[in-house]
């Protein structure tokens, strides 16, 4: 019997992730733990205007790109992106990737070179994002979507991949974290599990679902040999 990996993101994103799970020799189980709602059009229009007039842009998730520029008309402004998948989405939308970070927003900011400071920096994000300011920069921060936890169905899984603290919050609305392999996409999601008394088993060195699923699948294969 193939090991079952729960995918906790929204169904639209989960379909592509399910294919990765199958490719890793496991069975995908869709257990959405979040709902995502774009903010009103006037907020999104204001965010696009700010992006077009900014000197620099920070993007921390692919969802920000698809929310603001679904038609691929992102302005040609240098972008600092968290994770290779986010960087790929920026490029696909016509954006200009200048920096790719691998450990979340705090690490991205710490690693930025001096030519990022002293400029207008625009940071569109979800409502749950960390809005830490950048020293010596004029940071404009606008929330463009809202992520809300929801309780998942009780389908059996052997492991689960969490892509956000909100997904962790949704999971514990109806399910236990005991006796499953827990994978977190990055440090903030891992911290959410720690706060609940269930430290994560797996956090990839670079944020991204594909590497996370690969590591969780490998962990489950190793456990099956015991």
N, C-alpha and C positions, 0 to 999 in steps of 0.2 A: 504493500500500500504506500502511495506517495505521501510524503509529508505535506501538511496543509499550512499555507502562509496567508494570514489575514491582511488585507489591504484596506487601510482605514481612511483614505482620502475620498474625495467626491467621485461618483460613478463615471463622470466624463474623463477624469484623469486615470481612474482605476483600470479602464479597459486596456490601455497601453501597458500598464504595469503588470497586468495579468499575463500578457504575452511573455514578459521577462521571467515571471515566476515559472511558467511552463518550460521555458528554455533552460531554466536551472534545474529541471527535473522534479519540480514540486507542483502541488495543486493550488491554484489561487482561490481564495475565498473573499468575496467582496462584503466587507462589513463597514460601510461608511459611518464615520464618527463625527463628521463635520458637514455643515452647509455653508455655502459661500454666496454672499449677496453683494453685487456691485453697488456702489453709492450712486446717487442720482446724477443725471446727465450734466447738470450745471457744475457739480463737483468734478466730474471727470473732464469736462471742458476746461475748467480752471486749472486742473492738473496738467493737461496737455499744453496749455498756454505757458505755464511755468516751466515745463520741460523744454519748450522751444526757445525760451529766453534765457535759460540757465547756462552757466559756463561748464558745469559738470553735473552728472546724474548718478545717483546710487540706486541700484536695483538688487533686491535681496531674494526675489522669487520669480519663477516663470509666470505665476498667476498675475503679477503686477503688469507684465508685458501684455498678456492676452486681454486683461481688463481695459487697458488704456489704448492699445494699438492692435486691435484684432485684425485690421486690414493691412498691417505691415507698413504703416507710414510714420514710424518713429523718427524723431529729428536726429540729425547727424551731430550729436553732442557726445563728448567723451563719457563713457559709462564705466563705473566700477561695479562689477557684478559678483554676487556670492554664488559660487558653484559653477561648474562647467555647463550644466543644463540651462541655468539662467543666462549665462553668456551666449549659449547657442540660440536661445529664444530671442535675445536682443539682436543678434546678427540677422536672424531670420526676419525680424521686423524692420530691418533697415538701419538699426542702431550701430554705434561705433564703440566696440568694446576696447577699453584702454587697460583695465586692470581686472583680474579674476582672483577673488579670494577663496579660501578653502575651509574656513572655520567660523563662519557667521559674521554678523555685522561688526561686533567689537573688534575681532581680529582683522577684518577688512580695513576698518578705520585706522587701526594701529600700524598697518602695513603700507598705508598710502604715502607716496613721496611728497616732498615739499611743494611741488607744482600743483597739488590739489588744494592748498590752503590759500586764503586770501581771495577766493572766488565765490560766486553765487553757486551753491550746491543744492540741487533739488532731490528730495527723497520721497517718492511715492511709495505707499506701503499699505498693509492691512492694519486694521484697528488694533490688533494685538502685538504689533511690532514694537521693538525697542527703538525709541526715537532719540537716542543719545546724540548730542550735538558734536560737531567736529570743531576742534579748537582753531581759532583764527579764520574760520570760514563762515559765510552767511548761509545758514542752512534753512531751506524752505521745506517744511514737512507737511504732506497732505495724505490722509487716509483715503484710499480709493475703493476699498472693499472691506467687508466685515465677515469674519469667520466665526461661526457659532457651533459649539459642540452639540451633538445629538447622540442619543443612546443607540448603539448598534444592535443588530439581531444576534441571537445566541447560536450562530453556526459554530461548530467545533473547529478549532485551529490548534496547530502545534507551535506555531510562531506567529508573530505579528510585527508589521513595520509601521512605525508612527512618523508622520511627516511634520508634525507641529505639536506644541503644547495643547492646543485646542483639541486635537485628535485624542490625546491622552485623557483630557477632561471628559470627552464624550464617551470613551471606552468605559471608564469607571462609573458612568451613570447606570450601567446595566450589567457590567461584567467584571470578573475578577482578573487580576494580573498574575495570579498564582499559576505555577506549573506550565508556563508557556515561555518560549524564547522571545525576548523583547528586544527589538531593534529600533534605534532612534536615529533620525536623519542628521541631527546635529546637536551641539551642546545644550541649547535652550530646551530642546525636546527631552534630552537625557535628564536635565535638571528637573523637569516636570515629573518624571518617573521617580527620581530620587526623593522628591518632596512627598511622594505618596508611599515611601518606604519600599519601593521596588526598583532598585538600580538596574539600569539597562545592561543587557549582556553584550550588545554590539552598538558602537558608534563609529562610522567610517571616518577615515582621516580627512576625506573630502566629502562635503555634503552632496548627496545625489541618490536617487532611488535605486538606480541600477546596481551600484556597488553595494548599497545597503541590502538589497534583496539577495545579491550574490553571497554576502557574508552570512546572512541568516540561513540561507539554503545550505551552505557549507556546514554551519553549526548543527543544523538538524541532521544532516547526513552523518556527521561525526557521532552524534548522540545515538543514532540508530545502530551503530556498531558496538555500543556498550552492552 
